[in-house]
Amino acid sequence: MTSQPCWRLCAGAGALLLVALGMTLAVGCAAQKAEEAPPASFWPPYPNEPHIQFLASFEKSSDVQPPKGALDKLIYGKEAQEDVPLKLPYGVAMWNGRIYVCDVRLQAIMIFDLRKHQALALGPGDADPLQKPNAIAIADDGFKYVTDQVKQGIFVYNADDKYVQTFTDKKIKPTNVAVYKDELFVCDVALKERARVVILDRHSGKMLGEIGKLGQKPGEFLFPLGIVVDPQGYVYVSDVLNPRVQKFDRKGKLLDYFGQETDTIGGLVKPKMIALDKDQIIYVVGAAAQNVQMFQRDPQSQRLELLTFFGGAGSYPRAMDDPVGICVHEGDLDLFTQYINPAFEAQRLILVTNQEGPHKVSIYAFGHLRAGKTVEDIRQSKGIVPTGTTNAQQPLTGVPTTMPDNSLAPGPATAPGPATRK
């Protein structure tokens, strides 16, 4: 049985090498005096017990290695001095200590390898280069699947980030992709023509079935963008223009949905990509509210509840600026140990992409207070926010005691059957 958190929101609360091998993470290479550092950013805010901590952000290749010296310039030439910035990030994923960021303007997947301290790219050197990569999904075996809206294809890379093949179908215009065992679930949008989820064999690209169609009724889509599949094979899809998140089985049967277009916390306005963790918490990126909301079904009442939210507009480092992509990552917490508050027990990482502002990829930790620690230990902590950042500790407002309720009854507890075949 999946564990349930005992907290709820309180009212008022071949890869192309771009840069040479580096030595240290730039985000932590220069120390600040502890007494000058601001306190860490947490949600819910003090005096509530925290469950989300902002850790760090990445925006350019030098964030994973220091600038090159004279010897590098002599050996590698001018290219060794280049510092490649993210321009318009979209989808994001993490695997084996690497952060993969789809950048539609760079026409590449930027890779921040946090263990080898390298910045790399997928796409530019391939026989079939990317043109507008907007989403990425990574299978358990390390194979990557990248959607390209312009080329209308799914680009496949292996565990070593080497290009393998491209699945193309002029009847599919992919906006996102999720992987489940041997299947790919692809959001397919052609405005005024079709909106659906297609199911492909991830080895051959053969179409196996589809879910939904163009429309505004439950079970239909206007612009499906976010998609994730849970370990039981249930498919969750967010719709930007018809603001809700819908849950289907792999045969395409609608099991559940939630969402109400309102600017209060708990509502959905322009929901972008979504993520799901092993506690069955659903993370929804809100472009209008510039935050991420977290929902989970109560085990007793079976009602979907808002747990909390994090982010928000502003100029402080924890803020979001036109967020779109998100992923939840189990593991690799050791890469961010230096930023995690000693009173906070981090359980997993959350990565969010921002299309505007300096913090193009922000890293957060989900967790809880350590045993024997209190919110006062968090409040008194200093020196946790990474070097070079500021923290205005902006207040969070507009938090209701309950969320709007329009969810259906929960779906069956049994695992779904095979996809509908065509």
C-alpha positions in Angstrom: 0.0 0.0 0.0 1.3 3.5 -0.9 2.2 5.6 2.1 0.2 8.7 2.7 1.7 12.0 4.1 0.0 13.1 7.3 -0.1 16.8 6.3 -2.3 19.1 4.5 -2.2 22.8 3.5 -3.1 25.1 6.3 -5.3 28.1 5.7 -3.2 31.3 5.5 -0.2 29.4 5.1 26.5 10.5 -29.6 26.3 13.5 -27.4 28.0 16.6 -28.6 30.4 18.0 -25.9 29.8 21.7 -25.6 32.3 22.5 -22.9 35.3 20.7 -21.5 35.5 18.7 -18.3 35.2 20.9 -15.1 36.2 20.5 -11.6 33.4 21.7 -9.3 29.8 22.8 -9.4 29.7 26.5 -10.0 26.6 27.0 -7.9 28.6 26.2 -4.8 32.1 27.1 -5.7 32.3 30.3 -3.7 31.4 30.4 -0.1 29.4 33.1 1.6 29.8 34.1 5.2 27.1 32.3 7.2 26.0 35.5 9.0 25.4 37.2 5.7 23.4 34.4 4.1 19.6 34.6 4.1 17.5 31.8 5.5 16.4 29.0 3.2 13.1 29.0 1.3 10.4 26.6 2.4 6.8 25.8 1.8 4.4 25.9 3.5 5.9 29.0 5.1 6.7 29.4 8.8 5.1 28.6 11.2 3.7 25.6 9.3 5.8 22.4 9.1 7.8 22.6 5.8 7.7 20.0 3.1 9.3 21.7 0.1 12.8 23.4 0.1 14.3 25.4 -2.7 17.9 24.2 -3.3 19.5 25.6 -6.4 19.0 26.7 -10.0 20.8 26.2 -13.3 20.8 28.6 -16.3 24.0 28.1 -18.3 26.8 25.5 -19.0 29.2 27.2 -16.6 26.9 26.3 -13.7 28.4 22.8 -13.8 32.0 23.7 -14.3 34.3 26.8 -13.9 35.4 29.1 -16.7 38.3 27.8 -18.9 41.8 29.1 -18.5 44.5 30.0 -20.9 45.7 26.4 -21.4 42.1 25.4 -22.4 42.0 28.2 -24.9 45.4 27.2 -26.4 44.3 23.6 -26.7 40.6 23.9 -27.7 40.5 27.4 -29.2 37.8 30.0 -28.7 35.1 27.3 -28.3 36.6 26.3 -24.9 35.6 29.8 -23.6 31.9 29.5 -24.7 29.3 29.7 -21.9 26.1 28.3 -23.4 22.9 29.7 -21.7 19.5 28.0 -21.7 17.2 30.1 -23.9 13.7 28.7 -23.8 13.5 25.6 -21.7 10.5 23.4 -21.8 10.4 19.7 -20.7 12.8 18.4 -18.2 13.9 15.0 -16.8 16.7 13.6 -14.6 18.5 10.3 -14.8 21.7 8.9 -13.3 23.0 12.3 -12.1 22.1 14.1 -15.3 19.5 16.8 -15.9 18.1 16.8 -19.4 16.4 20.1 -20.5 14.5 20.5 -23.7 15.4 23.9 -25.2 13.2 24.9 -28.2 15.4 27.8 -29.2 18.7 26.0 -28.8 17.1 23.2 -30.9 18.8 20.7 -28.5 18.5 18.8 -25.3 20.9 20.5 -22.8 22.5 18.0 -20.4 23.9 19.1 -17.0 26.0 16.2 -15.9 26.4 16.9 -12.1 28.7 13.9 -11.4 31.1 14.4 -14.3 30.8 18.2 -14.2 30.1 18.5 -17.9 27.6 20.4 -20.0 26.6 18.5 -23.2 23.8 18.5 -25.8 21.7 16.0 -27.7 20.6 16.8 -31.2 23.0 19.1 -33.0 25.5 16.5 -34.2 22.9 13.8 -35.1 22.1 12.7 -38.6 18.5 13.8 -37.9 19.0 17.0 -35.8 16.3 18.3 -33.5 14.3 21.4 -34.5 11.8 22.1 -31.7 12.3 19.6 -28.8 9.6 20.2 -26.3 9.4 17.2 -24.0 11.5 14.2 -22.9 10.7 10.9 -21.1 13.3 8.4 -19.8 12.7 4.7 -19.5 14.1 2.6 -16.7 16.8 1.2 -19.1 18.0 4.8 -19.8 16.5 5.1 -23.3 15.3 8.7 -23.9 12.3 9.7 -26.0 12.1 13.3 -27.2 9.1 14.9 -28.9 9.7 17.4 -31.7 6.6 19.4 -32.7 8.0 20.8 -35.9 9.5 17.5 -37.2 6.4 15.7 -35.8 8.6 12.9 -34.5 9.8 11.0 -31.5 13.6 11.0 -31.3 15.2 8.0 -29.5 18.5 8.0 -27.7 20.1 5.1 -25.8 21.4 5.0 -22.2 24.7 6.4 -23.4 22.9 9.4 -25.0 23.6 8.2 -28.5 21.1 8.8 -31.2 19.2 5.6 -32.2 16.3 6.4 -34.5 13.3 8.7 -35.1 9.6 7.7 -35.1 7.7 10.0 -37.5 4.1 10.1 -38.5 2.5 13.1 -40.2 -0.8 12.3 -38.5 0.9 12.9 -35.1 2.0 16.3 -33.8 3.5 15.5 -30.4 3.5 17.9 -27.5 4.7 15.5 -24.7 5.5 11.9 -24.1 5.5 9.4 -21.2 6.9 5.9 -21.1 5.4 2.8 -19.5 7.2 -0.6 -20.0 7.2 -1.1 -23.8 4.8 1.7 -24.6 4.9 5.4 -25.3 2.0 7.6 -24.5 2.1 10.7 -26.7 0.0 13.9 -26.4 -1.0 14.7 -30.0 -2.4 18.2 -30.8 -3.3 19.8 -34.1 -5.5 22.8 -33.2 -9.0 22.6 -34.6 -8.3 19.2 -36.0 -7.5 16.7 -33.3 -6.5 16.4 -29.6 -5.7 13.0 -28.2 -3.2 10.7 -26.6 -1.7 8.1 -29.0 0.0 4.9 -27.8 3.1 3.7 -29.6 5.4 0.7 -29.3 8.6 2.2 -27.9 10.8 -0.1 -29.9 9.2 0.2 -33.3 7.1 3.3 -33.1 4.0 1.3 -34.3 0.7 2.8 -33.2 -1.1 0.6 -30.8 -4.1 2.7 -29.8 -5.4 6.1 -28.7 -7.1 7.8 -25.8 -9.7 10.6 -26.1 -10.6 13.0 -28.9 -11.1 16.7 -29.6 -13.8 18.2 -27.4 -14.7 19.8 -24.1 -16.6 16.9 -22.4 -15.0 14.7 -19.8 -12.7 12.3 -21.5 -12.0 14.8 -24.3 -9.2 17.3 -24.9 -8.6 20.7 -26.3 -4.8 20.9 -25.8 -3.3 18.0 -23.8 0.2 18.9 -22.7 1.2 17.2 -19.4 1.2 13.4 -19.3 2.5 10.8 -16.8 1.8 7.1 -16.3 1.8 5.6 -12.8 3.3 2.2 -11.9 -0.1 0.5 -12.4 -0.4 1.9 -15.9 -3.0 4.6 -15.3 -2.5 7.6 -17.5 -2.8 11.2 -16.2 -3.2 14.1 -18.7 -3.4 17.8 -18.1 -5.1 20.1 -20.6 -4.0 23.7 -21.0 -7.1 25.1 -22.7 -9.6 22.9 -20.9 -8.0 23.3 -17.5 -8.2 20.0 -15.8 -6.3 16.8 -15.1 -7.9 13.5 -16.3 -7.1 10.0 -15.3 -7.6 7.1 -17.8 -6.8 3.4 -17.9 -4.8 2.1 -20.8 -7.9 1.1 -22.7 -8.9 4.8 -22.8 -11.7 4.7 -20.2 -12.0 7.9 -18.1 -11.7 7.1 -14.4 -11.4 10.4 -12.7 -10.7 14.1 -13.3 -10.3 17.3 -11.4 -9.9 21.0 -12.2 -11.8 24.2 -12.0 -10.8 27.4 -13.8 -10.3 29.8 -11.0 -7.4 32.1 -9.9 -7.7 30.9 -6.2 -5.3 28.3 -4.9 -6.7 24.8 -5.8 -8.0 25.9 -9.1 -6.3 25.4 -12.5 -5.5 28.2 -15.0 -3.3 27.3 -17.9 -2.0 24.0 -16.3 1.1 23.0 -18.1 3.1 19.8 -17.4 2.5 17.4 -14.6 4.4 14.9 -12.5 3.6 12.0 -10.1 5.7 10.7 -7.2 5.6 7.2 -5.6 3.2 8.5 -2.9 0.7 9.2 -5.7 1.0 13.0 -5.2 0.2 14.8 -8.4 2.2 17.9 -9.2 0.6 20.5 -11.6 2.5 23.4 -13.0 0.4 26.5 -13.2 1.6 29.0 -15.8 -0.9 31.7 -14.7 -0.3 31.4 -10.9 3.4 30.8 -11.6 3.5 28.0 -9.1 3.2 24.2 -8.6 0.3 22.7 -6.8 0.3 19.3 -5.2 -2.8 17.1 -5.0 -3.5 13.7 -3.4 -6.5 11.6 -2.8 -7.5 11.3 0.9 -7.3 7.5 1.8 -10.4 7.8 4.0 -12.8 10.0 2.1 -11.3 9.3 -1.4 -11.7 13.0 -2.1 -8.8 14.7 -3.9 -7.2 17.3 -1.7 -4.8 20.1 -2.2 -1.7 19.4 -0.1 0.3 22.6 -0.6 1.8 24.7 -3.4 5.3 26.2 -4.0 6.8 28.9 -6.1 5.0 32.1 -7.1 5.9 35.2 -9.0 8.8 37.5 -7.8 12.5 38.2 -8.2 13.7 36.0 -5.3 15.4 32.6 -6.2 12.6 30.4 -5.2 10.2 32.3 -7.5 8.9 31.0 -10.8 8.7 32.9 -14.1 6.5 31.3 -16.8 7.0 27.8 -15.5 6.2 24.9 -17.8 8.1 21.7 -17.3 8.4 19.5 -14.2 9.8 16.1 -13.1 10.0 14.3 -9.8 13.2 12.4 -9.3 14.0 9.7 -6.8 17.7 9.5 -5.9 20.8 11.7 -6.5 20.1 13.6 -3.3 23.8 13.5 -2.5 24.4 16.0 -5.3 22.6 18.6 -3.3 23.6 17.7 0.3 25.3 21.1 0.8 22.1 22.9 0.3 19.7 20.8 2.3 18.8 22.3 5.7 20.2 20.1 8.5 16.8 20.1 10.1 15.1 18.9 6.9 14.9 15.3 5.7 14.8 15.4 1.9 13.1 12.4 0.2 13.1 13.3 -3.5 14.0 16.1 -5.9 11.6 18.2 -7.9 12.8 20.0 -11.1 10.9 22.9 -12.7 11.7 24.8 -15.9 11.0 28.5 -16.2 10.9 30.1 -19.7 11.7 33.6 -18.4 14.0 35.0 -15.7 17.4 33.9 -14.6 16.4 30.6 -12.9 15.8 28.5 -16.0 15.9 25.2 -14.1 15.0 25.3 -10.4 15.7 22.4 -8.0 13.5 21.7 -5.0 13.5 19.0 -2.3 10.4 17.3 -1.0 10.6 16.0 2.5 9.8 16.6 6.2 11.4 17.7 9.5 14.1 15.4 10.8 13.2 13.5 14.0 13.7 15.8 17.0 13.7 19.0 14.9 11.1 21.7 14.9 10.1 24.6 12.7 12.2 26.9 15.0 15.3 25.0 13.9 14.3 25.8 10.3 13.6 29.4 11.0 16.9 30.0 12.7 19.0 28.3 10.0 21.4 30.4 7.9 23.6 29.9 4.9 21.5 27.4 3.0 20.5 29.4 -0.1 23.2 28.9 -2.8 25.9 31.5 -3.4 25.0 34.5 -5.4 21.2 34.4 -4.8 18.9 36.5 -2.7 15.8 35.6 -0.9 13.1 38.2 -0.3 10.9 35.7 1.6 7.8 37.1 -0.2 4.5 36.3 1.7 2.1 33.7 0.2 -1.5 34.8 0.0 -4.9 33.6 -1.3 -4.8 30.2 0.4 -8.3 28.7 0.9 -9.2 26.1 3.6 -10.6 23.8 0.9 -10.1 23.3 -2.8 -13.0 23.4 -5.3 -14.5 20.0 -5.7 -15.4 18.6 -9.1 -13.6 15.3 -9.1 -15.4 12.1 -10.0 -15.5 9.0 -7.9 -12.2 7.2 -7.8 -11.4 4.6 -10.5 -11.1 0.8 -9.8 -8.2 -0.4 -7.7 -7.3 -3.2 -10.1 -4.6 -2.7 -12.7 -5.8 -1.8 -16.2 -5.7 -4.1 -19.2 -3.7 -3.9 -22.4 -4.0 -0.9 -24.7 -6.7 -0.9 -27.4 -5.1 -2.3 -30.6 -5.6 -1.0 -34.1 
